[in-house]
Amino acid sequence: MYQVEDRHWWYRGMETITRALLDRFVNNSNLKILDAGCGTGAAMTTYLAEYGMVTGVDLYPQALDFCRKRNAPRLARASVLDLPFASSSFDLVTSFDVLYERAVRSEASALREFFRVLTPKGHLLLRLPAYDWLRGQHDKSVHTNRRYTKGLVKELLEQSGFIVEHLSYANTFLFPLAVAKRLGERVFPPKDFQSDLALNAGVFNTVLKYILASEAPIAAHIGLPFGLSVVAVGRK
Ligand SMILES: C[S@@+](CC[C@H](N)C(=O)[O-])C[C@H]1O[C@@H](n2cnc3c(N)ncnc32)[C@H](O)[C@@H]1O
């Protein structure tokens, strides 16, 4: 992730979608932000920092070491299931592709922790992989426990006390290509497991980035009807 997240089309396209959601629902540059499951730190140290002071939390020390290489100033090693922060500490919690992982035994418990650490009326911005039937080799490489639908995310958010302000799928325009790839893998399983993010798109990287980024206004407003990811905005 550390090697690809600054330039890979998927990360850069998702950044544009995330910015559109933040600009519509949060629109503030002075927030206290928790990036829960911050990974190797690109989001936290680049565009999220434009919205306020970001603290990153991750379960794995290796991830935090990479964040330090990016000079991330506020880091904690902890699980999203047991956050080491007082209640009502953050105006915004972001969690991008974390709750689906095997190391998160219960996404409902993690969502309750996010709710607890948020200030009243604070926002949660969540991104998760979509549709269990789309499981592929990529999911083996990234320890996927489950994939989600919009309906399931809505149910989980509401059960944890959130008001759901927005729900959409994302990565819709490239969905047919992804489905063909995933189904192809079932017929001809590759010899080595590889994350999709390890694939070098070469000259297509820029084109794919623009295709994904072009979804941003729709994903942040009317919403997209299907896609490879679910994005959600919840309010405490
Ligand atoms: C797919 S990565 C996403 C990282 C980052 N949010 C991003 O968008 O690039 C998932 C991250 O969740 C972290 N993680 C998994 N289980 C966790 C848990 N229980 N508590 C905190 N972090 C966890 C992993 O270490 C990994 O860094």
The ligand as an SDF file (V2000), in Angstrom:
LIG
                    3D

 27 29  0  0  0  0  0  0  0  0999 V2000
   -7.1570   -2.1050    3.4740 C   0  0  0  0  0  0  0  0  0  0  0  0
   -6.2860   -1.2620    4.7180 S   0  0  0  0  0  0  0  0  0  0  0  0
   -6.9330    0.3780    4.5320 C   0  0  0  0  0  0  0  0  0  0  0  0
   -5.9940    1.3930    5.0750 C   0  0  0  0  0  0  0  0  0  0  0  0
   -6.4040    2.8580    4.8920 C   0  0  0  0  0  0  0  0  0  0  0  0
   -7.6130    3.1680    5.6170 N   0  0  0  0  0  0  0  0  0  0  0  0
   -6.5370    3.1980    3.4350 C   0  0  0  0  0  0  0  0  0  0  0  0
   -7.6190    3.5540    2.9830 O   0  0  0  0  0  0  0  0  0  0  0  0
   -5.5210    3.1220    2.7230 O   0  0  0  0  0  0  0  0  0  0  0  0
   -7.0140   -1.8200    6.2180 C   0  0  0  0  0  0  0  0  0  0  0  0
   -6.2980   -1.3240    7.4560 C   0  0  0  0  0  0  0  0  0  0  0  0
   -7.0620   -1.6950    8.6000 O   0  0  0  0  0  0  0  0  0  0  0  0
   -6.1750   -2.0710    9.6310 C   0  0  0  0  0  0  0  0  0  0  0  0
   -6.9090   -2.8820   10.6040 N   0  0  0  0  0  0  0  0  0  0  0  0
   -7.4000   -4.1300   10.4440 C   0  0  0  0  0  0  0  0  0  0  0  0
   -8.0520   -4.5240   11.5490 N   0  0  0  0  0  0  0  0  0  0  0  0
   -7.9750   -3.4900   12.4250 C   0  0  0  0  0  0  0  0  0  0  0  0
   -8.4560   -3.2860   13.7530 C   0  0  0  0  0  0  0  0  0  0  0  0
   -9.1380   -4.2270   14.4060 N   0  0  0  0  0  0  0  0  0  0  0  0
   -8.2000   -2.0970   14.3390 N   0  0  0  0  0  0  0  0  0  0  0  0
   -7.5050   -1.1260   13.7150 C   0  0  0  0  0  0  0  0  0  0  0  0
   -7.0170   -1.2710   12.4470 N   0  0  0  0  0  0  0  0  0  0  0  0
   -7.2560   -2.4360   11.8180 C   0  0  0  0  0  0  0  0  0  0  0  0
   -5.0700   -2.8040    8.8830 C   0  0  0  0  0  0  0  0  0  0  0  0
   -3.8850   -2.8500    9.6370 O   0  0  0  0  0  0  0  0  0  0  0  0
   -4.9290   -1.9500    7.6380 C   0  0  0  0  0  0  0  0  0  0  0  0
   -3.9830   -0.9330    7.8330 O   0  0  0  0  0  0  0  0  0  0  0  0
  1  2  1  0
  2  3  1  0
  2 10  1  0
  3  4  1  0
  4  5  1  0
  5  6  1  0
  5  7  1  0
  7  8  2  0
  7  9  1  0
 10 11  1  0
 11 12  1  0
 11 26  1  0
 12 13  1  0
 13 14  1  0
 13 24  1  0
 14 15  1  0
 14 23  1  0
 15 16  2  0
 16 17  1  0
 17 18  1  0
 17 23  2  0
 18 19  1  0
 18 20  2  0
 20 21  1  0
 21 22  2  0
 22 23  1  0
 24 25  1  0
 24 26  1  0
 26 27  1  0
M  CHG  2   2   1   9  -1
M  END
$$$$
